[in-house]
Amino acid sequence: MLPIGPVAAIDCGTNSTRLIIADWMGRPLERLMRITRLGEGVDATGTLSPDAIERCLAVLRDYRSDMDRYGVVRGRLVATSAVRDASNGDEFLAAAGAATQFEPELLSGADEGRLSMAGAVAELDEADGPFLVLDIGGGSTELVVGSGPTDWELAEVSLQVGCVRITERFLRSDPPTAAQLAEGETMVNELLDQVIADQPHFLDARRLVGLAGTVTTLVSLNQGLDEYDRAKIHHAVLTAAEADAWYRTLSGEVREARLDRAGMVLGREDVIVGGALILSTVMRRFGFEECLVSESDILDGMVAGLLVRE
């Protein structure tokens, strides 16, 4: 049977912690995002720091209050790349479950990719596919190819590179040097070459759909938005030339200059170059002239699953 009240989905990502609350028809009632940088330092240390854990738990406790206010009757809490990579991930999951009163789940990269696909293409015509869904996270990047989540030929891969990971590993100066950027580009290209060698049908995708904070922030910058406006971002198109131009521009600025730009999200100014590097490299490697930006993503896929009749 369907839930008799609102449902909620929470994604504890490497860079941000997000919540969606939807009614029993799947219509969003609330979307919230907080930069928590849960994965700070995980690439180097292999552990979640106490400060990062507490930042995330504080937000989760706030989200529990929001869910109580809406009368949420059912929910799902997931964690992704940073927790997968951390030796103390189980400790965090237990605390996150206690804070939200949901059973926590650690998603595999494949599960993350499938949920992203389910959310990203829900409003698109399957005839326009196959789609390549690109979900640039903080610690990992998911690539999923197919005409939709039920496509029996759907394939997904999770790359161990994201905007936080690539920034901490390569882009150590502010602004990054040309040599640091080249190192990052080489790493991403090598990973993409391996994907194509292993699964050539990734090249069959006809349309690129981009998800998550990097692409939405670049669109916001491109439009010069002083305030977040989902209606202007969802299904906006970012061309390869625009993505590359923003990558080159932002990589030549210090963090304070990026933050001063209309459209920049506080907390992303230090990792946006790494994310733009990934997007620009993917578009060049797969030959896409444009990227359709979707604000429907893993959270929307989770809500759809919560509302499936049992």
N, C-alpha and C positions, 0 to 999 in steps of 0.2 A: 504494500500500500504506500501511497505518497505521504511524505511528512505533512502534518496538519498545521505547520507554522513555518517561519523562516529557517533557512539553513545557512551555514557559514563554512568557508574554506580559508585556511591559513597556510601560507607558504613562507617557511623560514629559509631564505636564500643566503648566499654568501655576503651580499651587499645590503639587501633590504629585507624587511619583514612585512608581508602584505596580507590584507584581509578583504574578503568580499562577503557581504551578507545579501542574500537573495530571498525573494518570497517564494511561495510554493509553486509558482509558475516559472521560476528561474529569472525573474526580473530583478536586477540589482537594486538594493535599497541603500547600500553603503559600500564604498570602495576606499580603503585606507592604505597608505604606504608610509613606512618610516625607514630611514637609512639607519641600520644597526651595525653594519660591518661585522657580522658574526664570524666571517672567515678571515679577519685580520690576522696576518702572520701564520696562518695554517700551512701555507705552501712551504715555509721555511722551518717551522717547528713541529708540524704534524699534530698540533693540539689546539683546541679552542681556549683562548685566554679567559681568565676569570672576568675581566672587564667586558669582553665581548659577550660572554654568556649573560652577564647581568644586564647589559644594554638590551639584549633581545628579550630576556625574561620580563623586564620592566614594560616593554611594549606589549608582550603577550598578556600581561595582567591588565593593561589598559584595554586591550581587545576583548578580554573576557567581560569587562564592564560594558563595553559597547554591545556585545552579543546579548547580555542580560537585558539591556535596555530595549532591544528589539524582540526579545522573547524567542531567541534561537532554540530550536528543538533538536537539531541534529547538525553535526559538523565533522570536518576532517582537517587534520593538522599534518603537514608533511615538512620534511627537511630534505635538503639536497646536497650539493657538492661539498660544502665545507664540513658538514657533519659526516658525510661518507668518508672523508679523508682524515678525520680527526680521531686520535686514539681514545679521547674522552667523549666521543659522540654519544655513547649510551647514557652518560651522566647528564648531558644536556637534554636528551630526549625525555628522560624521566622527569626533569624539572619543568620542561615545556609542557608535558602532559598534565602535570599537577597545576600549572598556571592556567591552562585553558580548559581543563576537565575533558579533554579529548584524548583518545588513544593515539599516541604519536606514530608516524610512519616514516621510515627512511626510504626514500624512493631511489631506485636504480636509475642510471642515466637513460636506459631504454624506457622505463615507466614515465620518467619526466618528459621524454620526447613525445610519447604517445598522448599524454595529457595536453601537452602544448599544441599538438596537431588538432586534437578534438576541439580546443577552444579557438584556435586561430582560423580554421576554415569553416566554422559552423555557419557563417553567413555567406559563404562563397559558393559559386556554381562549380560542381565537380567537373563539368565539361571544360573548365578553364585549367584544370590540372593536367598532369600531376604537379603538385606544389612542392617546393622546397621550403620547409619551415625552419627558420633560423632563430634560435632562442639563445641570445648572448647573456649568460649569467655572470656572476662574479667569479666563480671558481671553475665553471665548465661551460661549454657551448654545445647545445644539442642541435643536430641536423636531422630532419625527418623528411622523407620523400614519399609521396603518395597522393592519391586523389581525395583522401579523407581518412578518418580514424578506423573505418571498417574495411579499407582496401586490403585485400589479402596479400598484395605485393608490397605493402608498406614496409619501409626499412628505416631504421634509426641508428644513429651513432652519437656517442657522447665524447667530446674532445676535452682533454684535461687542460683547457685554456679558457680563461674568462677575463673580464676587464680588471678585476682585482688581482688575479694571479699573474697576468702578464705585466701589470704595472709594478707589482712587488718584485718580480723576477728580472725585468729588463729596464723599465722606464724609471730609473732611480734618481735622476736629476730633474730639476724643475726650471725651465722646460727640458724635456728629454733631448738627448743629442741625436744627431743623424745616425750615429753608429748604434745607439740603443734601439732606435726605431727599426733599423735594418735587421737587428737581431730578432726582434719580435716578429717582424714580417716573415723572416726566414722560418721561424718556428711554426707559425700558422700555415705557411705554404707547404711545409713538409708534412704536417698533419693532414691537410686537405689532399695532397698527392697520395697519401696512403689510403684515405677514404675512397678516392676514385679508383685506385689500383685494386682495392678489395671489393668494391661495389660500384662498377661502372655505370649502373643505371641511375646513380645520383645525377649524372649528366643529362638525364632525360627530362628533368623538371622544366616546366615551361614558365613558371611564375614563382618569384621569391616573395615569401611573406616573413617579415621581420617582427620579432617580439622583444619585449623587456625594455629596461631603462635606457640602454644605449640608443636604440633606434627612436624611441619616443622623445628622448631629449634632443637628438639631432633634428627631428622634425620641429620640435618646439623652438629650437634655435633658428631653424630655417624660416620659420614663420614669425620670429621675433615676438613670441607670446609673453606678455608680462605676467599672466596668470595661466595656470593649467586649464585647458579646455579640451575635455575628452572628445567632444564632437569635431574639433578641428584636427585632432591627431589621428583618431581611429579611421583607418582606410585612406589616410593621406599617402602620397607617393613621394619617395625620396629617390632621385636619380643617382646613378653611379657618379656622375660628375659632381653633384652636390655633396654626396657622402665623402668623396675624395677631397673636395675643397675644404670641407669642415675638418677632416682629419689633418690636413696640412696646416690649416689656420690655427686650430686649437693646440696642435703639437708645437707651435712656435710661440705660444703664450705661457706665462706663469699662471698658477692656479687662481690668483686673485683677479687677473684679467678675465679669465674664463667665467668666474663667478659673477662678474659685473655685467655679463651679457644677458640680454632679455631672452628668457627661455631656459637658462641654466638652472638645474635643480641643486639646491644646497646639499652637499654630501656626495655629489657626482663629479664635481669639478676636478678632483684629483685622479679619477679613474676613467673619465670620458675619452681621453686619448687612446687608452688601451682598447676600449670598446669600439671606437671609431676605426682603429687599426684592423680589428677583426672583421668588422662589417665591410670595409673597403677592400680588404684582401679577399674575402669570400666572393664579393660581387665581381671582382676582376677574374678570379680563378674559375668561376662558373659561367662567366660571360653574361651576367645580368646587367641590363641597362637601367633597371629601376627595381625598387623594393617597395612592396605594398606593406604599410605599417599597420599592425593590428594591436589594439588595446585589449582584445580578447585572447586569453592565453591559458596557462596551466590552471589558474584559479577558476576560470569559466569551465574548463574541462572537468574539474573536480565537482563543481556545482551540478553540472549535467549528470555526473555519476550519482550524486546524492539524491537526485530527483528521479532516477530510474525506478519504475515500479518493481517491487520485489514479488 
